[in-house]
Amino acid sequence: MPDMYDFVIIGSGAGGSTVAYRLSEQADAKILLLEAGGGDLPEAVSVPWRWNELLLTDLDWAYNSAPQPGLNGRQVYSAAGRCTGGGSAVYHMMHVRAKPADLDAWAYAGCAGWSFADCLPFYQRSENQLDDLNPTAGKGGPMTIVNAKDTGNPTSQVFLDACVELGYPLVDDFNATAFGAGWHHLDMKDGRRGGVLTSYLLPALARGNVTLKTRARATRLLLEGDRCVGVEYLADGQTQTARVEREVIVCGGAMETPKLLLLSGIGPADQLGQHGIAVAHELPGVGENFHDHPLVIGPFGRMAEPGADPRGNMTEVGLFWGSEPGLPVPDLEICLVHRAPFGDAFFANVVQRLQTGQPVASVAQLVDPHVILTLPGLVRPLSRGWVRMASADPTVPPSISCNFGDEPADIDRIVTMVKIGRDLYRTKAFAALGLVEVGPGPDIVTDAQLRAWVIDNVGSYYHFVGSCRMGIDRMAVVDPRLKVRGIESLRIADGSVMPAIPAANTHTTIVMIGERAAEFIKTGM
Ligand SMILES: Cc1cc2nc3c(=O)[nH]c(=O)nc-3n(C[C@H](O)[C@H](O)[C@H](O)COP(=O)(O)OP(=O)(O)OC[C@H]3O[C@@H](n4cnc5c(N)ncnc54)[C@H](O)[C@@H]3O)c2cc1C
């Protein structure tokens, strides 16, 4: 007999752990949480500034994209968390909500109940912000939010001084004021990484009604007619089955969630046919609309002296700005990173991991304390791509493409950010550190050269969304209650449901989506 649960949640990342925590508040609910990755996490996960050591290890799915036509056919490395906590266990902890106009646009496009005013109580429910710089910040929620300034490194202060020198306004809290430069707010507690693992998942497990199975990969949703009745999964080398009385909630992230639907016969009929999978329910939008914030590392430079010993998350400050006046939300986000792994040896490691699938040695030794990087991320990209099945074998990674650079305006705006970064490097504030630009470097001068350099270097911000988007049109995969359209007892609660990526880092909004999914379920919506 298969095991029977009230709920099965697939994936313990930002969305899945949030759903598990809220559903487990119902003491009589019996919940199974399946996680494809492991649960035995190294100490580096807890130390905020050691995030760079987690990339390319066993905790990273380390996808390689399909060749990107807009980038001269180059493939792009894409990190994603594969462990308890998912992306939340490897992320940089920057806590940035979507801007009001981002969410109002979702509602405007047909997602009734998703305006910023509707979502704000769910952001607040998740937060316990320790400072009072944002009058709308939540207090008493599971996630402790601190001001990066409290542990800030001196180099971060220099970045802010440089922004002021160029006339950018200072901002107290990006979640209160959208445009300007300032310290980030971070998902950290007592100097350690927060993340949904500590704030949502461990407390949920302590309640006793959640069974967590790690290294358990969901391979197929079990459907009877138009109803989802359970999940087939691989664990301990065996195919196992769990059935549900109430619902399955898929939270595998924007790459794996569409893949699981496709493996289950839910998706575009032609793609299913190509892989010999019978159509259970045709939904042409599964895997479409996949996108990310494109990001390039640059300019980057060397300071005369090494930076101070690390503390905090090493990505403490940023500048949110518009490429043109008159935009309702910033489309540019430039962050500063110091003590980051970089250079040829780091990229050799990336290639080794992508080609062999084997974890590489720690990248900590590749960190040069003299190096600082500006990370310009385009937070309102226009390009859209897809996730497709590469094989009907569930252990084979999906084929992914964000179609970076497909819209030329995306590249133009990244060039604008690199120019802003160069202006920052030329300020008196940075001159005092003896900063010398290494890349793009003195030979890259004209707009055409900068464009070519961006096309050669742009990559992923690891903010994957949109591949099972919410809506009411033909291409929508879930409805505004996050139910898979046309299938009973099946919801999605992760980054894949976003109709369009917000002008903000994505984790905070995905936790909010998890909060909303649980509320819909508990209130019978
Ligand atoms: C290196 C890095 C830095 C980042 N920094 C920031 C930041 O500072 N701020 C920010 O807001 N965002 C950041 N992000 C993005 C953020 O982490 C993600 O947007 C977020 O975690 C995605 O949430 P999710 O629920 O969609 O998926 P995830 O958090 O990725 O969770 C999906 C989970 O499902 C599991 N899973 C997948 N398929 C299956 C299956 N078939 N069976 C069982 N389990 C499965 C995965 O292993 C994973 O644990 C960062 C991401 C990375 C990779």
The ligand as a MOL file (V3000), in Angstrom:
LIG
                    3D

  0  0  0     0  0            999 V3000
M  V30 BEGIN CTAB
M  V30 COUNTS 53 58 0 0 0
M  V30 BEGIN ATOM
M  V30 1 C 23.7550 31.8040 -5.5570 0
M  V30 2 C 22.3970 32.4480 -5.4530 0
M  V30 3 C 22.2760 33.6860 -4.8370 0
M  V30 4 C 21.0110 34.2830 -4.7250 0
M  V30 5 N 20.8920 35.4580 -4.0130 0
M  V30 6 C 19.6690 35.9980 -3.8090 0
M  V30 7 C 19.4950 37.1280 -2.9520 0
M  V30 8 O 20.4200 37.6500 -2.3510 0
M  V30 9 N 18.2250 37.6050 -2.7770 0
M  V30 10 C 17.1470 37.0410 -3.3980 0
M  V30 11 O 16.0330 37.5370 -3.2180 0
M  V30 12 N 17.2870 35.9560 -4.1930 0
M  V30 13 C 18.5100 35.4090 -4.3890 0
M  V30 14 N 18.6400 34.2650 -5.1290 0
M  V30 15 C 17.4310 33.6860 -5.7540 0
M  V30 16 C 16.5990 32.8680 -4.7740 0
M  V30 17 O 17.4120 32.0130 -4.0230 0
M  V30 18 C 15.5680 32.0730 -5.5830 0
M  V30 19 O 14.7730 32.9890 -6.3310 0
M  V30 20 C 14.6300 31.2390 -4.7230 0
M  V30 21 O 15.3240 30.4080 -3.8260 0
M  V30 22 C 13.7590 30.3530 -5.6300 0
M  V30 23 O 12.7480 29.7900 -4.8480 0
M  V30 24 P 11.8900 28.5570 -5.3980 0
M  V30 25 O 11.0010 28.1320 -4.2950 0
M  V30 26 O 11.3070 28.9340 -6.7070 0
M  V30 27 O 12.9670 27.4250 -5.7140 0
M  V30 28 P 14.1780 26.8770 -4.8390 0
M  V30 29 O 14.4360 27.7190 -3.6460 0
M  V30 30 O 15.2930 26.6830 -5.8070 0
M  V30 31 O 13.6500 25.4690 -4.3140 0
M  V30 32 C 13.3580 24.3750 -5.1430 0
M  V30 33 C 13.6800 23.1080 -4.3580 0
M  V30 34 O 13.0440 22.0080 -4.9640 0
M  V30 35 C 13.9550 20.9260 -5.0190 0
M  V30 36 N 13.5160 20.0920 -6.1280 0
M  V30 37 C 13.5560 20.3770 -7.4480 0
M  V30 38 N 13.0190 19.3800 -8.1730 0
M  V30 39 C 12.6160 18.4450 -7.2950 0
M  V30 40 C 11.9900 17.1690 -7.4380 0
M  V30 41 N 11.6700 16.6770 -8.6500 0
M  V30 42 N 11.7310 16.4440 -6.3150 0
M  V30 43 C 12.0440 16.9310 -5.0870 0
M  V30 44 N 12.6560 18.1280 -4.9070 0
M  V30 45 C 12.9250 18.8810 -5.9910 0
M  V30 46 C 15.2900 21.5950 -5.2280 0
M  V30 47 O 16.3740 20.7560 -4.8910 0
M  V30 48 C 15.1720 22.8100 -4.3170 0
M  V30 49 O 15.5660 22.5000 -2.9980 0
M  V30 50 C 19.8780 33.6440 -5.2580 0
M  V30 51 C 20.0000 32.3890 -5.8790 0
M  V30 52 C 21.2530 31.7910 -5.9700 0
M  V30 53 C 21.3690 30.4350 -6.6330 0
M  V30 END ATOM
M  V30 BEGIN BOND
M  V30 1 1 1 2
M  V30 2 1 2 3
M  V30 3 2 2 52
M  V30 4 2 3 4
M  V30 5 1 4 5
M  V30 6 1 4 50
M  V30 7 2 5 6
M  V30 8 1 6 7
M  V30 9 1 6 13
M  V30 10 2 7 8
M  V30 11 1 7 9
M  V30 12 1 9 10
M  V30 13 2 10 11
M  V30 14 1 10 12
M  V30 15 2 12 13
M  V30 16 1 13 14
M  V30 17 1 14 15
M  V30 18 1 14 50
M  V30 19 1 15 16
M  V30 20 1 16 17
M  V30 21 1 16 18
M  V30 22 1 18 19
M  V30 23 1 18 20
M  V30 24 1 20 21
M  V30 25 1 20 22
M  V30 26 1 22 23
M  V30 27 1 23 24
M  V30 28 2 24 25
M  V30 29 1 24 26
M  V30 30 1 24 27
M  V30 31 1 27 28
M  V30 32 2 28 29
M  V30 33 1 28 30
M  V30 34 1 28 31
M  V30 35 1 31 32
M  V30 36 1 32 33
M  V30 37 1 33 34
M  V30 38 1 33 48
M  V30 39 1 34 35
M  V30 40 1 35 36
M  V30 41 1 35 46
M  V30 42 1 36 37
M  V30 43 1 36 45
M  V30 44 2 37 38
M  V30 45 1 38 39
M  V30 46 1 39 40
M  V30 47 2 39 45
M  V30 48 1 40 41
M  V30 49 2 40 42
M  V30 50 1 42 43
M  V30 51 2 43 44
M  V30 52 1 44 45
M  V30 53 1 46 47
M  V30 54 1 46 48
M  V30 55 1 48 49
M  V30 56 2 50 51
M  V30 57 1 51 52
M  V30 58 1 52 53
M  V30 END BOND
M  V30 END CTAB
M  END
